[in-house]
Amino acid sequence: MTSPALNAARRTAELSSLGDTAQVDVVVIGGGITGTGIALDAASRGLSVVLVEKHDLAFGTSRWSSKLVHGGLRYLATGNVGIARRSAAERGILMTRNAPHLVTAMPQLVPLLPSMSGASRALVRFGFAAGDGLRKLAGTPASTLPRSRRVDAARAVDLVPTVRRDGLDGAYLAYDGQLIDDARLVVAVARTAAQHGARILTRVAASDATGTSVRLTDQLTGETVDVTARAVVNATGVWAGDVDPSIRLRPSRGTHLVFDAAAFGNPIAALTVPIPGETNRFVFAMPEQLGRVYLGLTDEDAPGPIPDVPEPTPAEVSFLLDTVNTALDVALTTDDVVGTYAGLRPLIDTGAGRTADVSREHAVVESANGVLSVIGGKLTEYRYMAQDVLDRAVALRGLPAGPCRTGNLPLVGAPANPVSTLRSSLELPSSLVARYGAEAPNVVAQATCDRPGVAVADGIDVIRAEFEYAVTHEGALSVDDVLDRRTRIGLVAADRAKAVDAAEEFLAAR
């Protein structure tokens, strides 16, 4: 194994080495969760791998999710048993083997209010019981993901203090997987791929891709290099059609609003509110890191050109506020919203109908010139999708690969990963441990900056050592990389303004 540290010096060296490389086994285009998952799968099978990303790791949809690792309950309700079982299995793998430091059990509270019909209550109760069944089927222990149950009104208020109390008849409580952050998962997967020998190259654009070659352009210098490969995989999500024009996707926009957690009374559980008129859709107000609550999620058609950074619409903001307010004792308004974000789901175009009803299945397709593209899918199944793509590439191209190993492969930061450090005489902030797991002592021990344990700005529980580590070990090349993806400080404009000087300090020192 090699060092999992990603930084500007390693990027320069590995990019330069491509000119001396006759051929690599796999080139992966796209640095989101799917692309990094493919790179890890391939590298851990003993293949030579180059991953290129035009922007930064987790630049696109992979940083705009609900930060949930879904157990597949929604898909079971729509009759898609296959994806439901796979989702539960993949959730269990992440929580117990791959990334127990990044994925924890999130309590979900469905308040039983007078506005909720008896039929809706029965459907939720049945759904949660089915979710328990999926968890057992996946072999995920109740110690990792507790069983669902009913709680009384007092307990419901303890969990979500601002829940509507008038007529509250208790609540249903269930659990799902929650990521400390989706972009941190992408970075962990990318660094683990690098640990197994993959070359992870950000700010490198791919063009003229075929099944055996691709032209790479360094976005920082403008220099180009042509690389030959046994297999070229397109994992660019909603931008897949830019690499293979024959691909037809139907992007769907999912919007979230960001609040100070105090607006919801600093909840412990995610308030889960049925959408009026829907049988299987909810909005979630989820407690998150940095003292925030994220409220989502919409599912709207997003036709037309694909923006680098999608924007929520006023109608989506109103929809989310109106829905969550049906279950609150307080009336939240746009004045309470401190930030917003939106992402585009790369759904396979199946024709008419609502995007909410379009399948979340993925597909692997081969273009006329031999590029393999993976389209559709969902974050929870990234490992399964990567295995599917690699199995296809091995079969089609005769790659000299061993069997898939990722089902039992601990990511950087998981206790079983060789780079992790479990012992430390230092008193580490709980927020640091939540983001880095067993690697947290390394973040502080390897810091060379002044005042490594001091917050980057008042009221923000990110320390200076984390900013330095983002640059020296996590491949951050710009202030935006640090503020928007290695940390999520940038979601709130006021926080960004307070922390930008510290980020610039560490980028200047690299």
N, C-alpha and C positions, 0 to 999 in steps of 0.2 A: 504494500500500500504506500501511497505517497501522501504528502501533506494536504489537508483539505482547505488550506488557506487560499483564498482568491484575492488578488490585488492587482494593481496596475503593472507592477514589474512582471508578475507571472503571465499576465495577459500579453504583454509585449514579447516576452520570450517564446510563448507558445504560438503566437501568431507568426512570428518570424520563422519558427521551425517548420511551418507548413510548407514553405518553399523547398525544404529539403526532404519532404515526405513523398515517396512515390505514390502511395495509395493508402487510404484509411478504410476500415471496414464499414463504418456508418457515419454519415453526416446528418445531424439533426438540425432542422431550421425551426427556431422558436424556443424562447426561454421562459415559457410559462410552466405550469405544473405538469402538463402533458409532455412537453419537450424535455424538461429536466428528468421526468420519470423514465422516459425512453432512454436518455443518456445513461442514467444509473443502471437500468436493466441491462443495456448493452455492455457497459464497462464491467459490470459485475459478472458477466458471462465470459469475460476474457477478450472482448472485442476492442479494437482501437476506435475511439469515438471523438468526433469534433462536434460540439454544439455551438451554433451561432445565433445571436439575438441582435436585432437591429438597434434596440434601445437598451433596456436594463432587464435583469431578471424580474419576473412578475410585473412587467410594465403594463400588460393588458388585463384581460378579464380575471386573471388569477389573483389580482389584489382587490377586486371589487365584489367579492362574494359575501355571503352572510356569515362567513367564518364558521360554518357548521359542517360537520362530517355526518351527513344524514344516514340514518339506518334503513331508509327505503320504505318507510311507512306510507308515504304519499303514493308511491308506485304500486304498493300492494292494494291500496284502495281503488286504484284505477284498473286493477286486474293484471298488471304487469308483474307477475310473480318472479320472473327471472331477474329483472333489474333490482327488485326489492331484496331478494336473497343475496345477490352479489353485493349490494350496498351494505347490508348488515355484516356480511363477511369481511368486506374491505374496511369498514369502520372498526371491527374487532381487531384486525391486523394492525391498523394504525395505533389503536389505543393500548394494545398489549405488547407489540413487538417493534414496529417501525418507529413510532414517535410518541411514546407514552408521556414524554415531557411537553409535547405541543398540543395534545388532544386530551381533554378531560371531560368528565360528565357534566352536562349542563341541565339543570332542572328547568322544565317547561311547565308553566302553570296556566291552566285553562279555567278561568273563574266561572262558576255556575251562577249566572245572573238571570233575572226574570225574562230578559230579551232572548234567552237561548231556549229554543223549543225542546220538548221531550225527545223528539226524533234526533235532533242535533246532539243532545247529551248522550243518547244511546250510541250514536255513531262514533263520538269521541271515545266513549268508554270501550267500545268494541275495538276501535283502532289502536288504542293504547295496549289492550290485551294482545292484539295481533303483533304489536311491536315487541312485547315481551317474548312472544313466541319466536319472532325473528332473531332476537338476541340469543335465545337459547339454542336455536338452530345453528347460529353462527359460532357457538361455543364461547361467547363472551360472558365471563362470570358476572354475577350480580354485584360483586365487590368492585368491579370496574364500572358497570353501568347498572344502577339500582333498578329494581322493579317499579312499575307504575302503581299508584295508589290514589285513593281519595283522601283529601285533608279537609279539616273544618275551616270555618271562616277566619278564625283567629290566626291559624297557621298561614292561611293565604295572605293575610295582611302582613304577617311577619316577613314573608318571602317577597311580596311586592307591596310596599306600604301605601302607594297611591291607588291601589285597585278600588274600584267602586264598591262601597260598602252597603248601599241601600239595596236590600233584597239579596245580598250575597249568601248563597247556600253552599258554602264551601267551594272546593275546586278539585279538578283532576290534576294530578302531578305525575309527569313522566320525565324520562331522561333521554338525551341524545348526545352525540359527540360535539364538542366545541373546540375550535382551534384558538389558541392565544392570538394567532394572526395567520391569514392565508399566505401573505408574502413571505413570512418567516418559514413556512413549510417549504415553499419553492426554493428559498436560499439553502435550507438544510438539505434538500434533495440534490441540488446542484453541487453543493460542497461535498456531499457523500459520493457523488459521481466523480468529482475531481479526486477524491481520496482513492478511488479505484482506477485512476489513470485517465479519465476523460478530460479533454481540453474544453473548458467553458469560456467562450469568447463573447463578451457583450460589446455593444457598439460596433458590430460587424454585420453588414447587410449581405443577404444572399440574392443572387440573380442568375438568370440563364440556367436554372436547375434542370437536370435530366436524371435519369435513373442511375447514372454513373459519374456525374460531374456537377460541379457548381462553382460559380465565380463568387468570391468573397471580397467585399470592399470594406476596409477599415474606415469607419465613420469619423474617426479623429484625425487621420492623416490623408485619406483619399487613396491610399495605396490598395492595389488589388492583387489577388492571387487566385489561380485556378486550382481546384482540388479535385482529384479523382477519388471515387469511392465505390465500394461494392454495392452499397445501398444508400439512397438519399431519402430522408423521411421529412415530410412537411407536417409540422405540428404547430401551425401558426394561428389556430383558433379561428376567430371571425375573419382573419385575413387570409385564410387558406386559398381563396380564389385568386389572390395576387400571385401565388406560386403556381397554381394549376387553374387556369381560367375555365376549365370544364366543370369545376365544383360549384354547386348551387346551395347556398346556405340561406337561412331565414333568421337573422339576428333578432333576439328578444332582449329588451332592456329591463334590467332589474335595478331599482332605485332604493337607496337607504338614506335616512336622515340621522344626523349625529346630534346627541344631546349631552349636556352634563348629567351625570347619573343622579344628581340631586333633584332634577326635574321629575324623576320617578321615585324619589324617596330612597335613593341608593339601594336598588333591589338586589336580591340574591338570586332570584329565578328570572327566566325570560317570560314576560307576560305574553300569552299566546291568545290571540283574539280572532274568532271566526269572522271571515269576510261575509257581510250580509248578502244573502242570495246565492252563496256558493256552498257546495257540500263538502269540499275537500281542500279549501284554501284558507290560509290564516295570515295575519301579520304578526311579527314577533318584535318585541322590545327587549333586546338582549343586553345584559350587563357585559361590558368589555373592559379591556385594559385602559390605562391612563384615565380612569374615572369617568368613562363614557358609557352611554347606552346607544346602540344602533337600532333604529327602527326600520324594518323592511317587511315585505318585499313586493315590488310590482312585477308585472309580466306583460310588457307591451311590445307590439310590433315596432321594429326600428329599421325600416327600409332606407335605402339610399346609401351614399358613401359612408365608409366606416371611419369615425373620428378616432384619433389617438386617445382622447379622454372624453368619453360620453358625458352628457349633462342631463340631470333630471329635469323634467318639465314641471311647470306650476301645477298642472292637473295631478301629477303623481304625488307631489308634496301634499296637496289637499286631500287626496285619497288616503294616504297613510295617516295623516293627522285625524281626519274624520273617523276612520275605522278604529284607531287605538283609543280615541276619546270616548267611544261607546262603553269602554270597560274601565274608565278612570274616574276618580273623584275630583280630579283637577281637569281644567280645560287647557290643553297645550295648544299653542299657536305658533306661527312662523317665528315669532320673537324668541321662542325657546330653542329654535334650531340653530346650533352653532357650526354645523357643517353638513355637507351632503356628498354623496357619491353615487355613481351609476356604472354598471357593467353590462356588456353585451354577451348573451349566451350564444354559442355557435351552433344553433339548432339545424338539423338537416331539414331541408325544404321538402315537406311532404304535401304541399298544396294548400288548400283552403283550411279554415278553422282558426281558433284562437291559439296563440303561441303557448298559452298555459296548458293546452291539451296536446301539444306536439311532444312526441316521445323524446326522452333524454338518452336513448340508446346511442352508441357511437358506431361508426363504420370505418373500415380501412379500405381505401380505394387506390387503384393503380392508374396513373395517367397514361396517355398514349406514349409518352416518352420515358416511362418507367419510374417516375417519382411515386413513392408510396405516401399517401396522405391519410391522416386520422382526423375525422370530423365528428362533430356532435360530442356526446358524453358529458360527464359531470365530474367535479373535483374529487368527490369521494372515491370514484372508481379509477383515478389516474394510474394507480399501480397495475390494475387489471388491464386497462387500455394499453399501457406500455408493453406488458407481456404479450398481448394479442398482436400488436404491431411487430414486435421482435420475432415472435414465432412465425409470422407471415414472411418477414424478411429473410429469416433463416431458411425457410422452405423454398422461397422463390429464388434466392441468390446463392444458396449453398454456403452461408456464412459459417465459419469455423467456431461456432458458439457452444458453450456448455448449456446445461438446463437453467431455467429461470431461478434466481436465488432471492428475489426481493421480498418474497412472502415472509422471510425470517431475517431480513437484513436491517439492523438498527441504524437509524440515521444519526448524523453528527448531533450530539447533545443527548441522545438516548444513553442510559447507563451502560448498556452493553457495547457501545461503540468504542473502539480502541483509543480514540482521541479524547474521550470524556474523562473528566477528573471528578471523582466522587468525594475526595477528602479535602478539606480546607480548614485552616485555623481561623479564617476570616469570617466575620459576621456579614453574610451576603444579603442584600435587599431581596425581599420576596418577589418583587417585580422582575428583578434580574434573573432569578431562578426560573420564574414562569416563562421567560422568553428564551433562555439558553439551556435550561435543564442541567444535566451533569457537566456541561461545558462552562457553566457560570464562573467557577473559580478561575478558569483560564482567562476569561475576559478581563478580570481584575489583575491577575498575576502577570499577564503579558503586557499590561499597559505601561507606556513610557511617558505619558503626558503628566502634566502637573494636575494635582487634585483629582485623581481618577475616580474617586468615590463620590464626588460632588455632582449634584444635578446640573444638567446642561442649561437649565433656566428655572427660575422660581416656579413652584407649583407643578413641575413636570417630573414624573418619577422615572426618568431616563438619566443615567449617569454618564459622565464624560468618557469613561472607559468604553462604553458601548459605542459612542461615536467613533472612537479610535479603532475599535475592533471592526466596525462596519467597513472602514477603509483598508485596514491591514489584513483582514481575514474573510470578509464577506463580499468583496468585489465592488464596493461602492466607488464610483468614479466622479460623482457630482453631488452638489448639495441636495438636489431633488432625490437622488438615490438614498441618501441618508435620512432625509425627513419624510419622504413619501413611501418608501418601501422597506428599508431596514428597520425603521421605526414608523409609527403612524402619526407622528406629531403634526405632519402637514395637513391632516384632515380638518384641523381647526385653524383658521387664518391667524387668529391672535396668538396661538401657541407657536405657529411657524415663525412669526415675527420675533418672538422671544428667543427662539433657538437657532435662528439662521446664522448668527455670528459665530456660535460655537461650531456649527457644521462647516462653515467656511474656514475656520481655524485648522480643522483636521484635514481638510482637502488640500489646503496650502502646504501642509507639512508632509504630505505623502512622498 
